[in-house]
Amino acid sequence: MMKSPKILVMGAGGIGGITAAYLTAAGHDVTAISTNSAIRDAVTAHGFTILADGKRQNVPGRIADAPTATYDMVILATQPPSVEEAATTALPFLAAEGRMLVLQNGLCEERVGAIVGDERVVGAIVAWGASMPQPGQYEQTAKGGFSLGRLDGTVDQPLREIASVLGSAGPSGQPWPVKITTNLRGARWSKLALNAAISSLGTIAGERLGAVVRTQRYRRLALEIMTEVVEVARASGVKLEKVAGTMDLDWVALTDAEKHQRGSAALVAKHALLLAVGMKYRRMRSSMLAAIERGRVPAIDFLNGEVAQHGRKRGVATPVNDAIVSTVWAIANGEKTSSFATLDSVIAGLRR
């Protein structure tokens, strides 16, 4: 990879738009791709408009509807249901020594590797949040950086170069913190546990994270979702990593005794942790909810659905995640609406 790589960002939603903007502001040669004409028109006319830390920033940027050049680094920042299409579209434009960086939540590296070759795939866990309230206008909803790695745990020069590129950019000119992990699979599953709870509950409730975690029964449901993810990961031989280096999912998961309890010192501590994390990221709004609102396919099969699928392979029951998947699809299909009442109906159905 070149020292000053040409970068292609596939997707200009919340994560993709802010990534493209900050990399551009840091002096990199960046082209963003969006199939949404409203986004392209807004960015072309006004640049990437970013609201972060109460400040508004406009970054002039290059955006198009399709790639046309050769790129040293392709960043996949679409919603998970579009990741394979995005990788297929970008592959003919990827330089011979280039790499694809997967930003999607879920377990998308293997899907991309099947298209471009595992050796050309780097995974990145995004620890910050973003939304796009209007086309071309972006809000950073939570701070954080990236964890980079490969599924086989190797660390090579292209991986270090990608880490250097990401570490050269960030909000308000402050570089993103970037960590290289040799256990990407474990970090992915830990993030999956968190996303399977946060994104799905936010989608069903139709609210930002802070409004959801304030209620005890919703935190309990989140714990049950994450417990199933942890159980499936363990059955799959995955060694879980701490989320952001602090949240230990092996500890957060409910024990057999706690599954039948509604009160104990350990449960109080777990609820307190979820509340603290939820309030820290209280402004975070589910990108899956935004996708449904825009008439797009939700990523539920790549989150809770992924857990359920792996659970079936390993003989691990996942009734809570199964219920979440069916409810989100009912919302996407117009059979139900996003509301706290719908979330309560999920809980009631599981308690029968």
MARVEX-299106 format. One record per atom (N, C-alpha, C): x negated, y negated, z. Coordinates in steps of 0.1 Angstrom, whole numbers, padded with zeros to 4 digits, always signed. Each point is the difference from the previous one (the first is absolute). Layout:
N
XYZ/...
END
This chain:
352
-0008+0012+0000/+0008-0012+0000/-0009-0012+0000/+0005-0011-0007/-0008-0012-0001/+0000-0008+0013/-0009-0009+0002/+0000-0008+0012/+0011-0010+0001/+0004-0004-0012/+0012-0009-0001/+0010+0007-0009/+0008+0009+0006/+0009+0009-0008/+0012-0008-0005/+0004+0005-0012/+0013-0005-0005/+0011+0009+0007/+0010-0007+0006/+0009+0007+0009/+0014-0001-0007/+0007+0012+0000/+0014+0000-0004/+0009+0004+0012/+0010-0008+0003/+0009+0003+0011/+0014+0004-0007/+0003+0013+0002/+0013+0005-0006/+0011-0002+0010/+0008-0010-0002/+0011-0004+0009/-0002-0013+0007/+0010-0009+0000/-0002-0013+0005/+0012-0003+0010/+0003+0011+0008/+0009-0002+0011/-0007-0006+0012/+0005+0002+0012/-0006-0006+0012/-0015+0004+0001/-0003+0012+0001/-0014+0004+0002/-0009-0003-0012/+0005+0004-0012/-0007-0003-0013/-0003-0014-0002/+0010-0009+0002/-0001-0014-0003/-0010-0007+0009/+0001+0003+0013/-0010-0006+0009/-0014+0005-0002/-0001+0014-0003/-0013+0005-0003/-0007-0007-0012/+0008-0001-0011/-0005-0007-0012/-0003-0014+0003/+0008-0007+0008/-0003-0014+0003/-0013-0002+0008/-0001+0007+0010/-0012-0001+0009/-0013+0004-0007/+0001+0010-0008/-0012+0004-0008/-0004-0011-0010/+0011-0006-0007/-0003-0010-0009/-0006-0013+0007/+0006-0003+0011/-0005-0012+0008/-0015+0002+0004/-0004+0013+0002/-0013+0003+0004/-0010+0000-0012/+0005-0003-0012/-0008-0001-0012/-0001+0012-0009/+0008+0010+0003/+0000+0012-0009/+0008-0002-0012/-0003+0008-0010/+0007+0000-0013/+0012+0010+0001/+0012-0005+0002/+0011+0008+0004/+0012-0002-0010/+0006+0010-0004/+0012+0000-0008/+0010+0008+0007/+0012-0006+0003/+0011+0007+0006/+0010+0004-0011/+0006+0012+0002/+0010+0005-0010/+0014+0001+0007/+0010-0006-0006/+0013+0002+0005/+0010+0002-0012/+0009+0009+0002/+0010+0002-0011/+0012-0009+0003/+0000-0008+0010/+0011-0009+0004/-0003-0014-0006/+0008-0004-0010/-0003-0013-0007/+0001-0012+0010/+0009+0001+0009/+0002-0011+0010/-0013-0003+0008/-0006+0011+0004/-0013-0001+0007/-0011-0006-0009/+0000+0006-0012/-0011-0005-0009/+0002-0015-0003/+0013-0004-0002/+0002-0015-0003/-0003-0008+0012/+0003+0004+0012/-0003-0008+0012/-0015-0001+0002/-0007+0011-0001/-0015-0001+0002/-0006-0008-0011/+0004+0002-0012/-0006-0008-0011/+0002-0015+0002/+0012-0004+0005/+0003-0014+0001/-0006-0006+0013/+0000+0008+0011/-0004-0006+0013/-0011+0007+0007/-0005+0011-0006/-0010+0008+0007/+0007+0009+0010/-0008+0007+0008/+0005+0008+0011/+0002-0009+0012/+0012-0001+0004/+0004-0009+0012/+0000+0008+0012/-0009-0002+0010/-0001+0008+0012/+0003-0008+0012/+0008+0006+0009/+0002-0006+0013/-0006+0009+0010/-0010-0005+0007/-0007+0008+0011/-0004-0009+0011/+0002+0004+0012/-0003-0008+0012/+0006-0014+0000/+0012+0000-0006/+0007-0013-0001/-0005-0010-0010/-0010+0005-0008/-0006-0009-0011/+0004+0006-0014/+0002-0010-0009/+0003+0004-0014/-0012-0002-0008/-0002+0010-0009/-0012-0001-0009/+0004+0005-0014/-0004-0008-0010/+0002+0004-0014/-0013+0004-0006/+0000+0012-0006/-0012+0005-0006/+0003+0003-0015/-0006-0008-0009/+0002+0002-0014/-0005+0014-0004/+0008+0008-0007/-0004+0013-0003/+0004+0005-0014/-0006+0011-0004/+0003+0006-0013/+0010+0011+0002/+0011+0000-0007/+0010+0011+0001/+0005+0003-0014/+0003+0013-0003/+0004+0004-0013/+0010+0012+0002/+0006+0004-0011/+0009+0012+0001/-0006+0013-0003/-0013+0000-0005/-0007+0012-0003/-0015-0003+0000/-0009+0010+0003/-0014-0002-0001/-0005-0001-0014/-0011-0007-0003/-0005-0001-0014/-0015+0001+0000/-0007-0001+0011/-0014+0001+0000/-0005+0012+0006/-0013+0001+0003/-0006+0011+0008/-0004-0005+0013/+0004+0008+0010/-0001-0004+0014/-0009+0009+0008/-0008-0005+0009/-0009+0008+0009/+0007+0005+0012/+0011-0006+0004/+0007+0003+0012/+0015-0002-0003/+0008+0011+0002/+0015-0001-0001/+0006+0002+0014/+0008-0010+0004/+0006+0001+0013/+0015+0003-0003/+0005+0011+0006/+0013+0004-0002/+0008-0005+0012/+0009-0010-0003/+0008-0006+0011/+0015-0001-0003/+0004+0010-0008/+0015+0001-0003/+0006+0007+0012/+0014+0001+0000/+0006+0009+0009/-0003+0014-0003/+0000+0009+0010/-0004+0014-0002/+0007+0007-0012/+0013-0002-0002/+0006+0007-0011/-0006-0003-0014/-0007-0011-0001/-0006-0005-0013/-0015+0003+0000/-0006+0006+0010/-0014+0001+0000/-0006+0009-0011/+0007+0011-0004/-0005+0008-0010/+0001-0006-0014/+0011-0008-0002/+0001-0007-0013/-0010-0011+0000/-0003-0007+0011/-0010-0011+0000/-0014+0006-0003/-0003+0012+0006/-0013+0006-0002/-0002+0004-0015/+0011+0006-0006/-0001+0004-0013/-0001-0012-0010/+0007-0011+0003/-0001-0012-0008/-0014-0006+0000/-0006+0000+0012/-0013-0007+0002/-0012+0009-0005/+0001+0013+0000/-0011+0009-0003/-0007-0003-0012/+0006-0003-0012/-0007-0003-0012/-0009-0013+0001/+0003-0008+0010/-0007-0013+0001/-0010+0001+0011/-0002+0011+0007/-0010+0002+0011/-0014+0003-0006/-0010-0008+0004/-0013+0003-0005/-0005+0014+0004/-0010+0005-0008/-0004+0013+0002/-0005+0003+0015/-0006-0010+0006/-0005+0002+0014/+0010-0007+0010/+0011-0004-0005/+0010-0007+0008/+0007+0009+0010/+0007-0006+0010/+0007+0007+0010/+0014-0006+0001/+0010+0009+0005/+0013-0005+0003/+0002+0000+0015/+0005-0011+0005/+0002-0002+0014/+0015+0001+0003/+0004+0010+0009/+0014+0002+0002/+0004-0007+0013/+0009-0010-0001/+0005-0007+0012/+0013+0005+0005/+0007+0008-0007/+0013+0004+0004/+0001+0008+0013/+0011-0002+0007/+0002+0008+0012/+0004+0014-0005/-0001+0010+0010/+0003+0014-0004/-0013+0007-0003/+0001+0010-0008/-0011+0009-0003/-0002+0000-0015/-0004-0011-0006/+0000-0002-0014/-0013+0003-0007/-0011+0002+0008/-0013+0002-0007/+0000+0013-0008/+0006+0011+0005/+0000+0012-0008/+0008-0002-0013/+0011-0007+0000/+0008-0003-0012/-0009-0007-0010/-0007-0011+0004/-0008-0007-0009/-0012+0008-0004/-0006+0008+0008/-0011+0008-0003/+0003+0010-0011/+0012+0005+0000/+0005+0009-0011/+0000-0006-0014/+0001-0014+0000/+0000-0007-0012/-0014-0005-0005/-0007-0005+0010/-0013-0007-0004/-0012+0008+0004/+0002+0011+0008/-0012+0007+0006/-0003-0004+0014/-0001+0010+0009/-0002-0003+0014/-0012-0009+0003/-0011+0002-0008/-0012-0007+0002/+0001-0015-0003/+0011-0004-0006/+0002-0014-0004/+0010-0007+0009/+0004+0007+0011/+0011-0006+0008/-0006-0003+0014/+0004-0012+0004/-0003-0005+0014/+0013-0004+0006/+0002+0004+0013/+0012-0003+0007/-0002-0012+0009/+0010-0008+0002/-0001-0011+0009/+0012-0001+0008/-0001+0000+0013/+0011-0002+0010/+0000-0015+0003/+0012-0006-0003/+0002-0014+0002/+0005-0003+0014/-0007-0007+0008/+0004-0003+0014/+0007-0013+0001/+0003-0007-0011/+0007-0013+0001/+0013+0001-0007/+0009-0009+0002/+0013+0000-0006/+0003-0012-0009/+0008+0002-0009/+0004-0010-0010/+0013+0002-0006/+0007-0011-0004/+0013+0001-0007/+0000-0011-0011/+0009+0001-0009/+0002-0009-0011/+0014-0005+0001/+0003-0011+0008/+0014-0005+0001/+0006-0004-0013/-0009-0006-0009/+0005-0004-0013/-0011+0003-0010/+0003+0002-0013/-0010+0003-0010/-0012-0010+0001/-0012+0006+0001/-0012-0008+0001/-0003-0007+0013/+0009+0001+0010/-0002-0006+0013/-0002+0012+0010/-0011-0001+0008/-0004+0011+0008/-0001-0005+0015/+0003+0009+0009/-0001-0003+0014/-0008+0011+0006/-0011-0003+0007/-0008+0010+0007/+0007+0001+0014/+0005+0012+0003/+0008+0002+0012/-0008+0006+0011/-0012+0005-0002/-0008+0005+0011/-0014+0000-0005/-0009-0002+0010/-0015+0000-0003/-0006+0014+0001/-0012+0001-0006/-0007+0013+0000/-0009+0001-0012/-0006+0012-0002/-0009+0002-0011/+0003+0013-0007/-0011+0007-0004/+0001+0012-0008/-0008+0011+0007/+0004+0013-0002/-0009+0011+0003/-0001+0008-0014/-0012+0002-0004/-0003+0006-0013/-0006+0014+0002/+0003+0009-0010/-0006+0013+0001/+0004+0008-0012/-0005+0012+0000/+0004+0011-0010/+0005+0012+0008/+0009+0007-0007/+0006+0012+0006/-0010+0010+0004/-0012+0001-0007/-0010+0010+0003/-0010-0005+0010/+0002-0013+0005/-0008-0005+0010/-0014-0006-0004/-0003+0001-0013/-0013-0004-0004/-0001-0016-0001/-0012-0005+0003/-0002-0015-0001/-0011-0002-0010/+0003-0006-0012/-0010-0003-0010/+0000-0015-0003/-0009-0003-0010/-0002-0014-0003/+0012-0007-0005/+0008+0006-0010/+0012-0006-0004/+0010-0004+0011/+0001+0009+0010/+0009-0002+0012/-0006-0012+0007/-0013-0001+0002/-0005-0011+0008/+0002-0013-0008/-0001+0000-0013/+0001-0012-0008/+0015-0005+0000/+0009+0009+0000/+0014-0004+0002/+0002-0006+0013/-0005+0006+0011/+0001-0006+0013/-0006-0014+0000/-0011-0002-0007/-0007-0013+0000/+0009-0010-0007/+0007+0004-0011/+0009-0009-0008/+0011-0004+0009/+0007+0009+0007/+0011-0003+0008/-0004-0009+0012/-0012+0003+0005/-0005-0007+0012/-0005-0014-0004/+0000-0004-0013/-0004-0013-0004/+0012-0010+0000/+0012+0005+0002/+0013-0008-0002/+0008+0002+0013/+0010-0009+0000/+0010+0001+0011/+0007-0013+0002/+0009+0000+0010/+0008-0012+0002/-0008-0012+0005/+0003-0012-0005/-0006-0012+0005/-0015+0000-0002/-0005+0008-0009/-0014+0001-0003/-0007+0009+0011/+0007+0006+0009/-0006+0009+0010/+0000+0014-0006/-0011+0007-0001/+0000+0013-0006/+0008+0010+0008/+0007+0009-0008/+0007+0011+0006/-0010+0009+0007/+0003+0005+0012/-0008+0011+0006/+0002+0013-0008/-0011+0006-0004/+0000+0012-0008/-0008+0011+0007/+0007+0012+0002/-0007+0011+0007/+0000+0012-0010/-0011+0007-0001/-0001+0012-0008/+0002+0012+0009/+0009+0009-0003/+0003+0012+0008/-0004+0012-0008/-0004+0010+0008/-0003+0013-0006/+0011+0010+0002/+0011-0005+0006/+0012+0008+0002/+0012-0007-0005/+0000-0003-0013/+0011-0007-0006/+0013+0008+0001/+0000+0013-0001/+0012+0008+0001/+0006-0002+0014/-0008+0000+0010/+0005-0001+0014/+0006-0014+0002/-0007-0010-0006/+0005-0014+0001/+0013-0002-0008/+0000+0006-0011/+0013+0000-0008/+0012+0005+0007/-0002+0012+0006/+0011+0006+0007/+0004-0008+0012/-0009-0006+0007/+0003-0009+0012/+0008-0012-0005/-0005-0006-0011/+0008-0012-0006/+0013+0005-0005/+0001+0012-0005/+0013+0005-0005/+0010+0002+0011/-0005+0004+0012/+0009+0001+0012/+0006-0013+0003/-0009-0011+0000/+0005-0013+0003/+0009-0006-0010/-0003+0002-0013/+0008-0005-0011/+0014+0007+0000/-0001+0013+0002/+0013+0008+0000/+0010-0005+0010/-0005-0005+0011/+0009-0006+0010/+0003-0015-0003/-0010-0008-0003/+0002-0014-0001/+0008-0003-0013/-0005+0005-0011/+0006-0004-0013/+0015+0006-0001/+0002+0012+0004/+0013+0006-0001/+0010-0006+0009/-0004-0002+0013/+0010-0006+0009/+0003-0015-0004/-0010-0007-0005/+0002-0014-0005/+0010+0000-0012/-0002+0010-0008/+0009+0001-0012/+0014+0003+0004/+0002+0010+0009/+0013+0004+0004/+0007-0011+0008/-0007-0007+0009/+0006-0011+0007/+0001-0013-0008/-0008-0001-0010/+0000-0013-0008/-0005-0011+0008/-0010+0002+0009/-0005-0010+0008/-0016+0001+0000/-0006-0011+0005/-0014+0000+0002/-0003+0008+0012/-0013+0004+0001/-0004+0010+0010/+0003-0005+0015/-0002-0013+0003/+0002-0004+0013/+0014+0002+0005/+0010-0002-0009/+0014+0002+0004/+0003+0015+0003/-0007+0009-0006/+0002+0014+0001/-0006+0005+0013/-0012-0003+0003/-0007+0006+0011/+0005-0005+0014/+0007-0011+0000/+0005-0005+0013/+0010+0009+0006/+0006+0010-0007/+0010+0009+0005/-0005+0013+0003/+0002+0005+0012/-0006+0013+0005/+0004+0012-0009/+0012+0001-0004/+0004+0012-0008/-0006+0000-0014/-0004-0012-0005/-0007+0000-0013/-0014+0003+0002/-0006-0004+0011/-0014+0004+0003/-0001+0016+0002/+0011+0005+0007/+0000+0015+0002/+0001+0007-0014/+0008-0005-0009/+0000+0006-0013/-0013-0001-0008/-0007-0011+0002/-0013-0002-0006/-0010+0010+0006/+0001+0003+0013/-0009+0010+0006/+0003+0014-0006/+0013+0003-0002/+0004+0013-0005/-0005+0002-0015/+0001-0011-0008/-0005+0000-0013/-0015+0003+0000/-0008-0008+0008/-0014+0002+0000/-0004+0013+0006/+0007+0006+0009/-0003+0013+0006/+0000+0011-0011/+0011-0001-0009/+0000+0010-0010/-0011-0001-0010/-0004-0013-0003/-0012-0002-0009/-0012+0006+0006/-0002-0002+0013/-0012+0005+0007/+0000+0015+0000/+0012+0006+0002/+0001+0015+0000/-0003+0006-0014/+0004-0007-0010/-0002+0005-0014/-0015-0002-0003/-0006-0011+0004/-0014-0002-0002/-0009+0010+0007/+0003+0003+0012/-0007+0011+0007/+0001+0013-0007/+0012+0004-0004/+0002+0012-0007/-0008+0001-0014/-0002-0012-0005/-0008-0001-0013/-0015-0001+0002/-0004+0001+0013/-0015+0000+0003/-0006-0014-0001/+0008-0010+0002/-0005-0014-0001/-0003-0005+0014/-0012-0006+0001/-0005-0006+0013/+0004-0015-0001/+0009-0004+0008/+0006-0013-0001/-0010-0010+0006/+0000-0012-0007/-0008-0011+0005/+0008-0010+0007/-0005-0008+0009/+0007-0010+0007/+0004-0011-0010/+0012-0005+0001/+0004-0011-0008/-0006-0013+0005/-0007-0007-0010/-0007-0012+0004/-0010+0002+0011/-0004+0012+0002/-0010+0004+0010/+0005+0000+0014/+0013-0002+0002/+0005+0000+0013/+0012+0009+0003/+0009+0001-0010/+0012+0008+0003/-0002+0015-0003/+0000+0008+0010/-0003+0014+0000/+0014+0007-0003/+0002+0005-0012/+0012+0006-0004/+0002+0014+0007/-0011+0006+0003/+0001+0013+0008/+0006-0002+0013/-0003-0012+0006/+0006-0004+0013/+0014-0005-0001/+0002-0008-0011/+0014-0006-0002/+0010+0011-0002/-0003+0011-0007/+0009+0010-0003/+0006+0006+0012/+0013+0002+0000/+0008+0005+0011/-0005+0015+0003/-0002+0003+0013/-0003+0013+0004/+0014+0008+0000/-0001+0013+0001/+0012+0008+0001/+0009-0004+0011/-0006-0003+0012/+0008-0004+0011/+0006-0014-0003/-0007-0009-0006/+0005-0014-0002/+0011+0000-0011/+0001+0011-0008/+0011+0000-0010/+0013+0002+0006/+0000+0004+0013/+0013+0003+0007/+0001-0010+0012/-0009-0010+0000/+0001-0010+0011/+0004-0013-0005/+0006-0008+0008/+0003-0014-0003/-0008-0010+0009/-0007+0006+0010/-0008-0009+0008/-0011+0007+0007/-0012-0006-0001/-0012+0005+0007/-0011-0011-0001/-0010+0002+0008/-0010-0011-0001/-0007+0000-0014/-0002+0012-0005/-0006+0001-0013/+0008-0006-0011/+0014+0002+0000/+0009-0005-0009/+0001-0015+0001/-0001-0005+0012/+0000-0015+0002/-0012-0006-0007/-0011+0006+0002/-0013-0005-0006/+0001+0001-0015/+0006+0010-0006/+0001+0001-0014/+0009-0010-0006/+0012-0002+0007/+0009-0011-0004/-0007-0014+0000/-0008-0002+0011/-0006-0013+0002/-0010-0002-0012/-0007+0011-0004/-0010-0001-0011/+0007-0004-0013/+0011+0007-0003/+0008-0003-0012/+0005-0014+0000/+0005-0005+0012/+0005-0013+0001/-0011-0010-0003/-0012+0002+0006/-0011-0009-0002/-0004-0001-0014/-0002+0012-0007/-0003+0000-0014/+0010-0007-0008/+0013+0004+0003/+0011-0006-0008/+0001-0015+0001/-0003-0005+0012/+0001-0015+0001/-0012-0007-0006/-0011+0007+0000/-0012-0006-0007/+0003-0001-0015/+0007+0009-0005/+0003+0000-0015/+0015-0003-0002/+0006-0008+0009/+0014-0002+0000/+0006-0006-0013/-0009-0007-0007/+0005-0007-0013/+0000+0010-0012/-0006+0012+0002/-0001+0009-0011/+0013+0005-0004/+0002-0001-0014/+0013+0005-0006/-0003+0011-0009/+0008+0010+0000/-0003+0012-0008/+0000-0003-0015/-0011+0004-0006/-0001-0001-0015/+0010+0009-0007/+0004+0011+0007/+0009+0009-0005/+0014-0006-0001/+0003-0008+0010/+0013-0007+0000/+0000-0011-0011/-0011-0006-0002/-0001-0010-0011/+0002+0007-0013/-0006+0012-0002/+0001+0007-0012/+0015+0003-0003/+0007+0005+0010/+0014+0003-0002/+0008-0013-0003/-0003-0011+0006/+0007-0012-0003/-0002-0005-0014/-0012+0004-0006/-0003-0004-0014/+0005+0011-0010/+0007+0010+0005/+0005+0010-0009/-0010+0010-0004/-0011+0002+0008/-0011+0009-0004/+0001+0013+0009/-0008+0010-0004/+0000+0012+0007/-0007-0001+0013/+0006+0004+0011/-0007-0002+0013/-0011+0011+0001/-0010-0003+0009/-0011+0009+0001/+0002+0011+0011/+0012+0002+0004/+0003+0009+0011/-0005+0014-0003/+0000+0005-0012/-0006+0014-0003/-0015+0000+0002/-0006-0011+0000/-0015-0001+0002/-0003-0002+0015/+0010-0002+0008/-0003-0002+0014/+0007+0011+0008/+0012-0002+0005/+0007+0011+0008/+0002+0012-0009/+0003-0002-0013/+0002+0011-0009/-0013+0009-0001/-0012-0007+0000/-0012+0007-0001/-0002+0009+0013/+0004-0006+0011/-0001+0008+0013/+0009+0012-0001/+0012-0002-0005/+0009+0012+0000/-0005+0010-0010/-0005-0004-0011/-0005+0010-0010/-0012+0008+0005/-0009-0007+0007/-0012+0007+0006/+0005+0009+0011/+0010-0005+0008/+0006+0008+0010/+0005+0014-0005/+0008-0001-0011/+0005+0012-0005/-0011+0010-0005/-0011-0005-0005/-0011+0008-0004/-0006+0007+0012/-0001-0007+0011/-0006+0005+0012/+0009+0007+0010/+0013+0000-0003/+0009+0006+0009/+0003-0008+0013/-0001-0013-0002/+0002-0010+0011/+0014-0007-0002/+0009+0001+0009/+0013-0007-0002/-0001-0015+0001/+0006-0007-0008/+0000-0015+0000/+0014-0006-0001/+0009+0004+0009/+0014-0005-0001/+0001-0015+0001/-0008-0007+0007/+0001-0015+0002/-0004-0006-0014/-0011+0004-0005/-0005-0006-0013/+0010+0004-0011/+0006+0012+0000/+0010+0004-0010/+0011-0010+0001/+0005-0003+0012/+0011-0009+0001/-0003-0014-0005/-0012-0005+0003/-0005-0013-0005/+0000-0001-0015/-0005+0011-0006/-0001+0000-0015/+0014-0001-0006/+0010+0008+0005/+0013+0000-0006/+0007-0013+0003/-0003-0007+0011/+0007-0012+0003/-0006-0011-0009/-0013-0001-0002/-0006-0010-0009/+0005+0002-0014/+0001+0012-0005/+0005+0002-0013/+0015-0004-0001/+0008+0002+0010/+0014-0004+0000/+0001-0015-0001/-0009-0007+0007/-0001-0015-0001/-0004-0004-0014/-0010+0006-0006/-0005-0003-0013/+0011+0003-0011/+0008+0010+0003/+0011+0003-0010/+0013-0007+0002/+0000-0009+0010/+0012-0008+0003/+0010+0007+0008/-0003+0011+0006/+0010+0008+0008/+0001-0005+0014/-0011-0007+0005/-0001-0006+0013/-0007-0013-0001/+0002-0008+0010/-0007-0013+0001/-0011+0000+0011/-0010-0009-0002/-0010-0001+0010/+0006-0008+0012/+0000+0006+0011/+0005-0007+0012/-0004+0008+0013/+0002-0006+0011/-0003+0007+0013/+0011+0011+0001/+0012-0003-0005/+0011+0011+0001/-0004+0012-0007/-0006-0001-0012/-0005+0011-0007/-0011+0007+0007/-0009-0007+0006/-0011+0006+0008/+0006+0007+0012/+0010-0005+0006/+0007+0007+0012/+0006+0012-0005/+0006+0001-0012/+0006+0012-0005/-0010+0011-0002/-0012-0004-0004/-0011+0010-0002/-0003+0007+0014/-0001-0009+0010/-0003+0005+0014/+0012+0009+0005/+0012-0004-0003/+0012+0008+0005/+0000+0013-0007/-0004+0001-0013/+0000+0012-0007/-0010+0010+0005/-0012-0005+0004/-0010+0008+0005/+0003+0005+0014/+0008-0007+0007/+0003+0004+0014/+0011+0010+0001/+0007+0002-0011/+0012+0010+0001/-0005+0014+0002/
END
